[in-house]
Amino acid sequence: MCKFLSIILTFFNLGLTIEKINLPSQAFNEWEVLQNDKTWIGWTEFENYPICKSERILNHSFNEVSRVIENKEKYPDIFERITQVKLYEKDIIHVYLDMPFPISSRDYIVKYEISETIRYKEFYFYSVNHPNSIQFKGAIRLPNAGGKWILEKLDNKQTKVTYMWNGQLLGDFPDWALTKAWVEQGEEVLEWLNSALNRSI
């Protein structure tokens, strides 16, 4: 009970507001397939949010992939659309996304939670409002940002990487272009991750 109260008081002291969204489990299989290639990409409507998922097997070890994903300050060197990050706490990151013209840039603040077993590791992230957050000029805030990275160790040299995210883009982004944007994002993110691993970032 004391531990629970301590956690509650900590959140009040930090002034954090949490906007957690639920995501489909690994067993969920009602995806609309958008791409079935080296990178598999699909999406589904889940609890009123468009949840997207991309999967790919990378020829890198479980620990190598985990190390790169955990290194949040290096995200601008890994993911090309992320041009700025600000770390408010070791597990709370503010991300600025440079979107292609004429789409306005986006930003979001998320908190990471990590869970792992011998063969699996999951990085779940969800939106928070932080009292010390800055405002990126001209960026549209994504208040319901959320998703997860799931790593599955296949052997000592291969890892299955799953990236799941809330596909909401809000603002001036046209609905008819969403599925194309989701395919592009799902492909890019895993390709950039693989390239970073090849460069040993």
N, C-alpha and C positions, 0 to 999 in steps of 0.2 A: 504493500500500500504506500509506504514511504517513498519507494522508488518511483511509483506511478506519479505521485504528487510532485516529486522532484522534476520529472520529465515535463509535466504540465507547466510548472513554474518557469522552467528553462525556456520554453516556447514563448511564454508571456514576456519574460525579460528580454528576449531577443526581438520581440515584436514581429514574429513571423506569422504570416497567414498562409495556410496550406490549401492547395487546390488539387487534391489527388484525383486522378481518374483511374477507373478500373480497366484492365486489359485482358484480352482472352488468354486462357491457359494454353500450355503447350499442346494439350490434347484437343483443343478446338480445331475443327476442320472445315468450317463453313466459310471458306474464303472464295472470293471471286478472283480467279487467276488473271493477272494482267500481263505476266511474262513467265514463260517456262523455258529457261535457258540456263546458262552457267550460273546466273543469278536468278533465283525464283522470286517473283514479286506478286503479292496479292493484297486485297483489301476487303474489309467488311464493315457494316454498320453495327457498332457495339455500344449499347447504352447511350445512344444518340450522338456518338462520335464516329467519324470515319477513321478506323484504325487500319494502318498499313503495315505490311510485313515483307521483309526481304531476307533471303537466306543464300548462303554460299559456303562452299568448303574451301578453306584457305590452306595452302601448303606451308603452314607455320605452326609452331608448337603452341599449346594451350597457354603456357606462361608468357610467351612472347606477345600473343594477341592481348592477353589480360593486361600486361604492362603498358602497352600503347593506349588502351582505352582508359586506364586509370590515370594517365598523365594528362589531366584536363587542361593545364596551362599550355600544353603543346598543340591543342586542337587547331589553331590557325595554321600550323605547319603540316597538319594531317588532312583536314577537311577544307577544301578550297573555298566553299561558301562562307565558312566561319572566318571572319576577318579580325574580330576582337573578342576577347574573353576577359572577364573580371571575376576573380575568386573572392567571394565574401567570407566563406568558411572553407575548410578543407573539403567539405562535401556539398557546398552550395556555389553554383557557377552561373554567371550572367553571360549569355551568348548573343553576339550580334551577327546576323546573317545578311550578307550582301546579295540581294536578289538581282536577277538579270533585268535590264531596262526593258519596258518602262515600269516594272513592278517595284513598289516601295519595299525598302528593307524591313526585316522583321527582327525582333529580339525577344528573349525569354529568360526567366530565372528559374532554375530547377535545383532540387536537392536530390542527391544520389543515396541509394541504399544498396548494399551489396550482400548477397547470400551465395553460399557455395557448398558443394560437396566434392568428392574426389574427381568426378568426371564433368561436373557442371559448375558454371559460375554465372550469376545473373546480376546485372547492373540496372536496377529500376530507378527511373528518375521521374519526378513530378514537380509541377509548378508551385512556387512559393513567392510571396511578396516579402522582400527583405527591407528593413528600415533604413539601411544605408545604400540602397540601390541608386544608381545614376540613371539619367534619361538619355538614351542615344537619340540625337537629333534626327528627326524625320523617320524614325523606325516605328513600325506598328507592333505593339506588344501582343504576344500570344499568351493569354492568361490561362489557357487550358493545356499548355504544353505538357507532354509526358510520353513515356515510352520505356523501352528496356533493350539492353544488349543481353543476349544469351549465348554463352560459349559452351560447346560440347566437345570434350576431348575424344577424338576418334583413335588416334595413336600418338606416338611421340613427335610426329611431324605434320599432322593434319588436325585442323580444328573446324568444326561446323559453327559458323557465326550466323546468328539470327538477330536482325535489327527490327524492332517494332516501334511505331510512333503514331501519335495523333496527327492525322493528315490535314487538320484545319489550317487554313492560311489567312482567313479573314481579310479585312480591308478591301482593296480594289482587285483582288484576284478573282477572275471569272470562273464560275462553277464548271463550265464546259471544259476548262483546261486542267481540272484537278487530276484526273487519272493520268494524263501525260506527265504532269509534274511529279506525281507519286512514283511513276516508273523511273523517271529521271533521277529522283532523289534516292530511291532504293538501289539503283545501279551505281550512282556516283559514290555514295557513302561507303559501300563495300569495296569498290575499286580504289578509292582513295586510301582506305584502311590497308588494303593489300599492298599498294605502292609504298606507303609509309613503312610497312614491315619489311619490304624489299630493300628500303634505304636504311633500315635498322635505326629508325628514329627512337 
